[in-house]
């Protein structure tokens, strides 16, 4: 199962990514959680101790390592470098593990956007391709509001794109953009999880903006989950009610994937 989770900033996609990762791990799966959001805080949501969190260096910031793998001199952007760097050993060597989940933090490329062709960008894309196409573990990718780290062939092989939305038009607009972007590169399975739901009216508002079969379920607003960030706890450990809601979403996802 390879899952890419995205959504507008602040909708709770990192919370959902962390809980889904923990859920699969507790079910006995080997799980790699990938923090592909420039605002990297998946480690905190997974409940990593502060000393472990502080020791994490994103792959894109390992300048010497990037230089070694791509054969590019540090700072020599625009010159020739390898387009197929070795990446298969990166998960084993650089993942941090806690609560049964192995975390890999990608980082971002500050100097370029979607059209950036630089050593860091090439390495991250190659790594994502390996995780999706060749890695045998469950992979849960916490993305930014888009699919920046995924190339066409890699994105097509993701089992599901999940857009986390709030019951509001701006959040649903992000869902529509992600769906269009996915369709443009051949991604057919785009699902939605409604978060911070207050009542049935919120559920109905979201469903009314989706096509049949796109909704995986809903997570209701829970102050205990909100407060988990203050106490540096994983939201997975703070609320049985929310765990049960995420479990239902996981089961629906696996049902739709015939697993």
N, C-alpha and C positions, 0 to 999 in steps of 0.2 A: 504494500500500500504506500503510494507516494502522494502526499497531500500538500498543496500550496495554499496558505491562508493569507488573505489580504483584506483590505478595508480602509476606510478613512481614518485618519489619526484620531485616537481617543475613543474608538468604538469598543475596544476591549479585545482586539484580535490577539494580542500577546497573552492576555489572560486565558483566552480560549485555547490558543496554541499550547500553552503550558499544561492546561488541564487535560487536553486530548493526548498529549505526549505521555503524561503520567498514567492516564487510563490504559493506553496500549501497553505500557511497561508493566503495570500491575496485572494485566491479562496474560503476561508471560512472553510478550514480543520483545525482540531486540529493537530498540528505538534510537534513532538519531534525530534530535531536534536541531534545526538549522536556524540561527538568527540572521536573517538576511535583511533586516530593517536597519537603516542608518542610525536610528535612535535605539541602539541595542540594549534591551533590558530583559530579554527572555530568561537569562540566568537568575535574575531576581524573582521573576514569576515562578520559576521552577523551585525556588527556595534554596538556592546555592548559598552556603555560608559566605559572609562578606570577604573573608580572606581568599577564598577560591575565586569569587567574582572579581576581586581586585587584581588577581593574577592573570586574568584572561586578556590576551592580545589578539585582536581581530586579524584574520589571515591577510587582509589587504594592507595592514600596517606593518607586516613583517618584511621590511624592505629588503634585507639581505636574502631572506628566503625566496621572495618573489624574484629577485635578481638571479639567484641560483637556478631556480626552476625554469625561468623563461630565457636565460642567457642574455639578459638585458642589463647593461650597466645602470646603476642607480642614478636617476635624474636624466637618463638619455632617452627621454620620450621622443617618439617620432622616428627612431632608428629601428633597425631590424631586430626581431626577437622571435622566439619560438611561439607558434600558434597552437601547439599541442603539448604543453608542458605535462610532466608526470604529476599526477594528483592522487593515484589510487591509495597511497600510504598516508594521506593527510588525515582522514578520519581516525585512523588508529593512533597516529602520533600526536594529534592536537585536540581531540575531543576531551572535554572535562565531564566526569560522570558523577551524578548525584541522584538519589531516589530511583535508581534503575534507568535513568535517561542519560544518554550521552549527548552533550551539547557541543555544537560547532558554530563559532561566531565568525561570520564572513567579513563584516565591516562594509565600507562603501568606498567609492572612488571619488574623492573630492573634486578632482580636476576635470571630470567629464560627466556627460549625461548619457542618454541612451545610445548616442553615436560614438562614445569614447572607444577608441581602440588603443589601449595602453597595456603594459604588462599585467598590472593588477586586475584590470577588467577581464582580460583573456584568461587569467588563472582562475578567477571566480566563476566565470562561465563554464570553463572546463571542469571545475570541481562540481558545480551543480549538475552538469551533464552526467558525471560519474555517479553521483549520489542517486540520480533518478533512473538512469539506464542500466547501471551495473551493480550497484549496492543492493544486497538482499534484505536489508533491514526495513522496518517501517520508517519512513522519512516524513517528518512534519516540518514544513518550512514556514517560518513567520516572516512574511514579506512586507514591503512597504505597499503603498496604494498603487500597485502595478506589478509587472513581472520583469523588472529590470535585469535580474540575474539570469533569466532563462532565455535561451535561444529558441528558435522555431522548433527544431527537432526535439529538444528537451521538453519544452512546454507541452507538445503533443503527447508525450509519454507520461505526463502526470496523470494519476488516476482521477484526481478531483481538484478543482479550484473551489475553495470555499471563501465566500465574501461575508465577513461579519458586518452586520448593519444595525443601526439603531432605528427606532420608529420615527424617522424624519426624512424629509426630502433630500437634504444634502448628502446624507449617508447613502440613500438609494441611488443618487446620481453617480456616486463612486462605483456602486455595483454595476450600473449600466455601462460605465466606461470600461471596467474590467471585463465585463462580458463581451463587449465589442472588440476589445483588444485581443481577448482570447479567441474569439471567432475568426479574427483576421489571420491568426496563425494556426488555425486548425484545432483549437481546444473546444471540445463539444460539451464537456461536463462542467458546468458552473453552478454550484449550489450556494444557498444562502442560510446563514444562521442569524436569527434575530437575538440581539442582546439588550440588556437593561430594560426588559419588558416590564410594564407596570400592570397591565390588565389585558382583557380579551380584545379591547378596541385597538391596542397597539399591535397585537398579533394580526388582526384583520387588516389593519392599514398596510402592513408589510406584505401579507399574502396577496392583497389586491394589486400590488405592483409587480408580482412575479408571475411567471408562467407555471403551469401545472408541473409538479414534480421537482421544482427547484428548491423548495423549503425543506431543510433538514430538521428544523425544530427551533425551540426558543429557550433562552436563558433569562430568568426573571431577575430584576434588580435586587441585589442582596447587599446590605450594608456590611455584613461580615466579610464578604469578598472584597469590597472596597477598602475596608480597614486592614486587610491582610498585607497590603503594601507598606503600611506604617510600621508593622511589626516584623517586616522582612520574613513573612511566611508565604509559602505557596498557597494560592487560593484553593488549590485542590484539598488542602488540609483544614480549611476553615469552615466549610459548609457541606453537610451531607445532602441538603436539598439541591444545591447547585451541582454537586457531583452526579446526582441522579439525573438531572436535566442533561448534563453533558453525556452521560452514559446512554441516554435515549437517542441523542444525536449521533453518537458513535455507532450504535446499533442500526439506525436508519441508513447511515452512510454505508456500512458493510452490507446491508441488505440490498441497497441499490447497486453495489459493486459485485453482488452475488458471492459474497464471502461468508 
